[in-house]
Amino acid sequence: MEILDVLQNLTACTGTPGAEKAAVEVAEKYLCEYGKTYTDKLGNLICEINGTGKGILLDAHIDRVGLIVTAITPEGFLHVGFCGGIDERTLCAQQVTVHSKKEIKGVIISTPPHLKADGDERQTPKIDEILVDIGMNYEQASKSVQLGDRITVDSQFLYLAGDRVSAAGFDDRCGMAAILYALDILKTRGCDRKITVVFSTREEVNGSGAKVASYNADAEEFVAVDVSFAKTPDSNAEKCGILGNGPMIGYAASLDKEVSDKLKALAIENRIPYQLEIMGGRTGTNADSMSTSGSGYRSGLVSIPLRYMHTSVEVISVNDIKNTGWLLAEYICDGGVLNA
């Protein structure tokens, strides 16, 4: 599996909350190599892999943050709202794509500091102050753009030094890549555990995709794979992992400690680099809603360190993705906590 090719193809997709179809179509081409794939009513991409033992569910969300068109001004500019928790501080002067009947290029306006009132030069505009310029007047814009159309910030896939790469949408397309990497390892080893994989929709807005998919899955425990904060010079070290130091194994009141302990023990046993992420209460991921779905799940969370979350320049370490996939494969081959 050429993980960089997979990452580049996955992050090239759109797929904002509630409109993930384009990303699902690309992801299905990879996932169908491992089992029976289908989509459910909420658009989740699901793969069922037949095998022995009690079922283990793996989840990574497929949606990425973006914007949604809320109104068109008399001059033809587009008002926008959040479609997921995009970092509004980074939006001014960005190039964007409006995903309408046809893709339309635009730019987010940026008022020159010379024209701002004294003291307002460094103020970040609020979401209802942000406008998109698509170069059209009202008549042209109203024929080309529909209210509710999604917008994504344009981004290049950049190769940085070492194993570092940058792009938009690594949250959580890199989690999907880690699961695919794990499935590739399991296929090579001939491991025949019963697995359900969900690439879930709408995590960035309410987590409904994963909750529905886990309710219907034939499994009794899960490991959610997401991203978490990687340390940067301006961040609080206690709340962050270190880029390149391996997957972050979650410990939280909403997670099953035995699952977390087993993930940690397997990392140590197999000499997989890892770090711990300690959270008080909820995790802020799909793991929170999945654990109480149906009759309940034994729950675990593994996160990939990521810099600049919810921007167009997210940065990850490819080795962190590979080590996350390796840890997932070891956990499944060992039978999880219910088959031990």
C-alpha positions in Angstrom: 0.0 0.0 0.0 1.5 3.3 -1.1 0.3 5.4 1.8 1.3 8.8 0.4 -0.7 8.1 -2.8 -3.7 7.1 -0.6 -3.4 10.3 1.5 -3.1 12.5 -1.5 -6.1 11.0 -3.2 -8.2 11.2 0.0 -7.4 14.8 0.8 -8.1 15.8 -2.8 -11.8 15.0 -2.2 -14.3 17.5 -0.9 -16.8 15.8 1.5 -18.0 18.4 4.0 -20.6 17.4 6.6 -23.8 16.2 5.0 -22.2 16.2 1.5 -19.5 13.4 1.7 -20.5 11.5 -1.4 -17.4 12.5 -3.5 -15.0 11.4 -0.7 -17.0 8.1 -0.2 -16.6 7.2 -3.8 -12.8 7.6 -3.7 -12.5 5.8 -0.3 -14.7 2.9 -1.5 -12.2 2.1 -4.2 -9.6 1.3 -1.5 -11.9 -0.2 1.1 -13.5 -2.7 -1.2 -10.3 -4.7 -1.5 -10.8 -6.0 2.0 -14.5 -6.9 2.3 -18.1 -6.2 1.4 -18.7 -2.5 1.2 -21.9 -0.5 1.1 -23.4 2.9 2.3 -26.2 3.4 4.7 -28.9 6.0 5.0 -26.6 8.7 6.4 -24.0 8.0 3.7 -21.5 6.2 6.0 -19.1 3.9 4.0 -19.1 0.5 5.7 -17.0 -2.6 5.1 -17.8 -5.9 6.6 -14.9 -8.4 6.8 -15.9 -11.9 7.7 -13.9 -13.8 10.3 -13.8 -15.5 13.7 -14.5 -14.2 17.2 -16.6 -11.3 18.4 -16.7 -8.4 16.1 -14.4 -5.4 16.3 -15.4 -2.1 14.8 -12.9 0.5 13.5 -14.1 4.1 12.8 -12.6 7.1 11.2 -14.7 10.0 10.0 -14.7 11.0 6.4 -16.1 14.5 6.5 -13.8 17.6 6.6 -14.6 21.1 7.7 -15.7 23.8 5.3 -18.3 26.5 4.8 -21.9 26.7 3.5 -23.5 29.5 1.4 -26.1 31.3 3.4 -27.0 34.3 1.2 -26.0 36.3 -1.8 -25.5 40.1 -1.5 -26.9 42.6 -4.0 -23.3 43.0 -5.3 -22.9 39.2 -5.9 -20.8 38.3 -2.9 -21.5 35.2 -0.9 -22.3 35.2 2.8 -21.2 31.9 4.5 -21.7 29.9 7.6 -19.8 27.2 9.3 -19.9 23.6 8.0 -17.9 22.1 10.8 -15.6 24.0 13.1 -13.3 25.6 10.5 -10.8 28.1 12.1 -12.2 31.4 11.0 -8.9 33.2 11.9 -7.3 31.7 8.9 -9.9 32.5 6.3 -9.2 36.0 5.1 -7.5 36.2 1.6 -7.9 32.5 1.0 -8.7 30.9 -2.4 -11.8 28.7 -2.2 -14.0 26.5 -4.3 -17.8 26.7 -4.3 -19.2 23.2 -5.0 -22.3 24.0 -6.9 -23.7 22.5 -10.1 -20.3 23.3 -11.4 -17.2 24.1 -9.3 -16.7 27.9 -9.0 -13.5 29.5 -7.9 -13.5 32.4 -5.5 -11.6 34.3 -2.9 -12.5 35.3 0.6 -12.4 39.1 0.9 -9.7 40.9 3.0 -10.2 44.5 3.8 -6.8 46.4 3.6 -5.6 47.6 7.0 -5.4 51.1 5.5 -9.2 51.2 5.2 -9.9 49.9 8.7 -10.7 52.0 11.7 -7.9 52.7 14.2 -7.6 49.7 16.5 -9.4 47.3 14.1 -6.4 46.5 11.9 -5.7 43.1 13.6 -9.3 42.1 14.4 -10.4 38.7 13.0 -13.7 39.0 11.2 -16.6 36.9 12.6 -18.2 34.4 10.4 -21.2 36.6 9.5 -18.7 39.3 8.4 -16.9 37.0 5.9 -17.7 37.3 2.3 -16.6 35.3 -0.8 -15.9 37.1 -4.0 -16.6 34.9 -7.1 -16.2 37.8 -9.6 -19.9 37.8 -10.5 -22.8 40.3 -10.1 -26.0 39.3 -8.3 -27.8 38.1 -11.5 -24.8 35.9 -12.4 -24.2 34.6 -8.9 -27.9 33.8 -8.2 -28.0 31.6 -11.4 -24.6 29.9 -10.7 -24.8 29.4 -6.9 -27.5 27.8 -4.8 -28.0 28.6 -1.1 -26.7 25.6 0.8 -23.8 24.9 -1.5 -20.6 23.9 0.2 -17.3 25.7 0.1 -13.8 24.4 0.8 -10.6 26.3 1.1 -8.1 25.4 -1.6 -5.0 23.5 -0.5 -2.0 21.9 -2.0 -0.5 18.6 -0.9 2.9 19.7 0.3 5.9 17.5 1.0 7.8 19.0 3.9 11.1 17.8 5.4 11.5 14.2 6.4 8.2 12.3 6.6 6.1 15.4 7.2 3.3 16.4 4.8 0.7 19.2 4.8 -2.8 19.5 3.3 -6.3 20.3 4.2 -8.5 17.4 5.4 -6.0 15.3 7.2 -8.7 15.5 9.9 -9.6 12.7 9.5 -8.5 11.4 6.2 -5.2 10.4 7.8 -7.3 8.2 10.3 -8.8 6.5 7.3 -5.4 5.9 5.8 -4.2 4.4 9.1 -7.2 1.9 9.1 -6.5 1.0 5.5 -2.8 0.4 6.4 -4.0 -1.8 9.3 -6.2 -3.8 6.9 -3.3 -4.3 4.5 -1.2 -5.7 7.4 -4.0 -8.0 8.4 -4.5 -9.2 4.9 -0.8 -9.9 4.5 -0.7 -11.9 7.7 -3.8 -13.8 7.0 -5.5 -12.7 10.2 -9.2 -13.8 10.0 -10.8 -11.7 12.8 -14.3 -10.4 12.3 -14.1 -6.7 11.5 -16.4 -3.9 10.6 -14.9 -0.7 9.3 -16.9 2.6 9.2 -15.8 5.7 7.4 -18.4 7.9 9.1 -20.2 11.0 8.0 -21.0 14.2 10.0 -18.5 13.9 12.8 -17.6 17.6 12.5 -21.2 18.7 13.2 -22.9 16.1 15.5 -21.3 12.6 15.2 -24.6 11.2 13.9 -23.0 9.1 11.2 -20.9 7.0 13.6 -23.7 6.7 16.1 -26.0 5.2 13.5 -23.4 3.0 11.9 -22.3 1.6 15.3 -26.0 0.9 16.3 -26.3 -1.3 13.2 -22.8 -3.0 13.3 -22.3 -6.6 14.3 -19.6 -5.8 16.8 -19.1 -5.5 20.6 -16.1 -3.3 20.9 -14.6 -0.5 18.8 -11.5 1.6 18.4 -12.1 5.1 17.0 -9.2 6.7 15.0 -9.1 10.4 14.9 -6.5 13.2 15.1 -5.4 15.3 18.1 -3.3 18.3 18.8 0.5 18.2 18.1 2.8 20.5 20.0 3.7 23.8 18.3 5.8 26.6 19.9 2.6 28.6 20.9 0.7 25.7 22.4 0.2 24.2 25.8 2.5 21.1 26.0 0.2 19.4 28.5 -2.7 19.4 26.0 -0.6 18.2 23.1 1.2 15.2 21.7 4.5 15.3 19.8 4.6 15.0 16.0 6.5 11.9 15.1 6.3 10.3 18.5 3.7 7.8 17.5 -0.1 7.3 18.0 -1.8 8.9 21.0 -3.6 6.3 23.1 -6.6 7.8 24.7 -7.5 7.6 28.4 -10.8 9.2 29.4 -13.8 8.7 31.7 -15.9 8.0 28.5 -13.4 5.3 27.3 -12.9 1.7 28.5 -9.7 1.6 30.6 -9.1 -2.0 29.8 -9.1 -1.2 26.0 -6.7 1.7 26.6 -4.4 -0.5 28.8 -4.3 -3.3 26.2 -3.4 -0.8 23.4 -0.6 0.5 25.5 0.6 -3.0 26.4 0.6 -4.1 22.7 2.6 -0.9 21.8 5.2 -1.8 24.4 5.3 -5.5 23.5 5.8 -4.7 19.7 8.1 -1.7 20.2 5.6 0.6 18.5 6.3 4.3 19.4 3.3 5.7 21.3 2.2 8.5 23.6 -0.7 8.9 26.0 -3.6 11.4 25.7 -5.3 11.9 29.1 -8.7 13.6 28.9 -11.1 14.5 31.7 -14.6 13.3 30.7 -15.5 13.2 27.0 -13.0 12.9 24.2 -14.7 15.2 21.6 -14.6 12.4 19.0 -17.0 9.8 17.6 -16.0 7.6 20.6 -18.3 9.5 22.8 -21.5 8.7 20.9 -20.5 5.2 19.7 -19.9 3.8 23.2 -23.6 4.3 24.2 -25.0 3.2 20.8 -27.3 0.1 20.8 -26.6 -2.0 23.9 -23.2 -0.4 24.4 -19.6 -1.0 23.3 -16.3 -1.5 24.9 -14.5 1.6 23.6 -11.0 2.8 22.7 -9.5 5.8 20.9 -6.2 6.2 19.1 -5.4 9.6 17.7 -2.8 10.8 15.2 -0.8 14.0 16.2 -1.7 16.9 13.9 -0.6 20.5 13.7 -2.9 23.4 12.7 -6.2 21.6 13.1 -9.2 22.7 11.0 -7.0 24.8 8.6 -5.9 24.4 5.0 -2.3 23.6 6.1 -2.7 20.7 8.6 0.6 18.9 9.1 1.2 15.2 10.0 4.0 12.7 10.2 3.5 9.7 7.8 5.3 7.4 10.3 2.6 8.3 12.9 0.0 7.0 10.5 1.9 3.8 9.8 2.5 3.2 13.5 -1.2 3.8 14.2 -2.1 1.3 11.6 0.4 -1.2 13.0 -1.0 -0.8 16.5 -4.6 -1.4 15.2 -3.4 -4.5 13.4 -1.8 -5.9 16.6 -4.9 -5.2 18.6 -7.1 -7.0 16.2 -4.8 -9.9 15.7 -4.6 -10.3 19.5 -8.4 -10.4 19.7 -9.2 -7.1 21.3 -10.4 -7.2 24.9 -13.4 -9.5 24.3 -11.5 -12.3 22.5 -8.4 -12.4 24.7 
